[in-house]
Amino acid sequence: MAVSVLGLAGSFRRRGNTALLLEQALVAAAEAGAQIERVDLCRLKIAPCIACDRCRDTGICAVQDDYQAVYARLLAADAVILASPIYFLGVSGWAKAFIDRCQCLWARKYVLHQPLPPTSDGRPRRGVFLSAAGSQRTPFSGAVSTVKAWLQVLDAAYAGEVLRRDVDEAGAIAQDAGALAEAARLGRLLVEWPA
C-alpha cells in the first residue's frame, strides 16, 4: 500500500512561497511512490476552537464545519506537511485554527487515553513544516514550537523543516534552489521513513 502524505496549505496565495515549497515536497513524495493530497485551509470554513470541552467526553470536536473532513484525512495519513507563512511570529490564522481544533486529538490521547489509529504503512507518523517570512530577522521559533506540539499530539515525529526569511514577494522562493531542493528532499524522506 502506498504511503499517504497530506499537505496542508496555510496560505491564501495559491502560488505563494509556502505553496511552492509544499508543491515541491508533494511532487517529490509522489515521485517516491506516495499517494498525495493537498488541502487549502483558506478555502474551507474552519472555525477556531471554542473551548467547549465536549471533546473531553468523546474525543471528537463538537463544532460542525469543514474541520471534520480534514480531521478524517489527517488521521488516515501516514505523513503530514504543514506549509504556512509567518504572521506575527506564528503560523497563519487558517493553520492555527486547524491546529487548535485538533484539541479533540489531545483530549482523545491525554484525557480519554484512546490511541490514535495506526498508520497504513505500519511506521510511525511523521511531519514536516515549510515556512517563509517577509521579516529579515528569524521569526520562526513560535511557529516551530506550535507545529512540534501539534505533531506530538498526532504521535508524529518532526521529520524536518524548511524555514526561509526575507521572502515577501509572492513566488520569490522559486529563486531559492536550496529551499526547493530541501522541500523535495523532505517530501521523499516522508515516504522513505525508516520502520
Residue pairs with C-beta under 8 A, 6 or more apart in sequence:
1 120
1 121
2 33
2 34
2 35
3 29
3 33
3 34
3 35
3 78
3 79
3 120
3 121
3 190
3 191
3 193
4 34
4 35
4 36
4 37
4 76
4 77
4 78
4 79
4 120
5 26
5 29
5 34
5 35
5 36
5 37
5 77
5 78
5 79
5 80
5 81
5 187
5 190
5 191
6 36
6 37
6 39
6 73
6 74
6 77
6 79
6 80
6 81
7 22
7 25
7 26
7 36
7 37
7 38
7 39
7 80
7 81
7 83
8 39
8 41
8 70
8 80
8 81
8 82
8 83
8 95
8 98
9 18
9 19
9 22
9 38
9 39
9 40
9 41
9 42
9 83
10 18
10 41
10 42
10 82
10 83
10 84
10 85
10 91
10 92
10 94
10 95
10 98
11 17
11 18
11 19
11 42
11 83
11 84
11 85
11 92
11 94
12 42
12 92
12 94
13 19
13 85
13 170
14 40
15 170
15 171
16 85
16 132
16 170
16 171
17 85
17 132
17 164
17 167
17 170
17 171
17 172
17 173
18 83
18 84
18 85
18 130
18 131
18 132
18 173
19 83
20 171
20 173
20 174
20 180
21 83
21 130
21 131
21 132
21 162
21 173
21 179
21 180
21 183
22 38
22 81
22 83
22 130
22 183
24 180
24 183
24 184
24 187
25 81
25 83
25 128
25 130
25 183
25 184
25 186
25 187
25 190
26 36
26 38
26 81
26 187
27 184
27 187
28 183
28 184
28 185
28 186
28 187
28 188
29 36
29 79
29 187
29 188
29 190
29 191
30 36
31 188
32 187
32 188
32 191
32 192
33 191
34 79
34 187
34 190
34 191
37 73
37 77
39 70
39 73
41 70
41 92
41 94
41 95
41 97
41 98
42 92
42 94
44 65
44 66
44 67
44 70
45 65
45 66
46 65
46 66
46 67
46 70
46 94
46 97
46 98
46 101
47 63
47 65
47 67
47 97
47 101
48 96
48 97
48 100
48 101
49 61
49 63
49 97
49 100
49 101
49 103
50 63
52 62
52 63
53 107
54 61
54 62
55 61
55 62
55 103
55 104
55 107
55 108
56 107
56 111
56 112
58 104
59 104
59 105
59 107
59 108
59 112
59 114
60 104
61 67
61 68
61 71
61 101
61 103
61 104
63 101
67 98
67 101
70 98
71 101
71 102
71 104
74 80
74 102
74 154
75 116
75 117
76 117
76 120
77 119
77 125
78 119
78 120
78 121
78 123
78 125
78 126
78 190
79 125
79 126
79 127
79 128
79 156
79 159
79 190
79 191
79 193
80 125
80 126
80 127
80 128
80 151
80 154
80 156
81 127
81 128
81 129
81 130
81 186
81 187
81 190
82 91
82 95
82 127
82 128
82 129
82 130
82 147
82 150
83 129
83 130
83 131
84 91
84 92
84 94
84 95
84 129
84 130
84 131
84 143
85 92
85 131
85 132
85 133
86 131
86 132
86 133
86 134
86 135
86 139
86 140
86 143
87 93
89 139
89 141
89 142
89 143
90 96
90 142
90 143
90 146
91 99
91 131
91 143
91 146
91 147
96 146
99 146
99 147
99 150
102 150
102 153
102 154
105 116
105 153
105 154
106 153
108 114
108 116
109 115
109 116
109 153
109 155
116 125
116 154
116 155
119 125
122 195
123 193
123 194
123 195
124 155
124 156
124 157
124 193
125 151
125 154
125 155
125 156
125 157
126 156
126 157
126 158
126 159
126 190
126 193
127 147
127 151
127 154
127 156
127 157
127 158
127 159
128 159
128 160
128 161
128 162
128 186
128 187
128 189
128 190
129 143
129 144
129 147
129 158
129 160
129 161
129 162
129 163
130 161
130 162
130 183
130 186
131 140
131 143
131 161
131 162
131 163
131 164
132 163
132 164
132 165
132 167
132 173
132 179
133 139
133 140
133 163
133 164
133 165
133 166
133 167
133 168
134 165
134 166
134 167
134 168
135 165
135 166
136 165
136 166
137 165
138 165
139 165
140 163
140 165
144 161
144 163
147 158
148 158
151 157
151 158
157 193
159 186
159 189
159 190
159 193
160 182
160 186
160 189
161 186
162 179
162 182
162 183
162 186
164 173
164 176
164 179
167 173
167 176
173 179
173 180
174 180
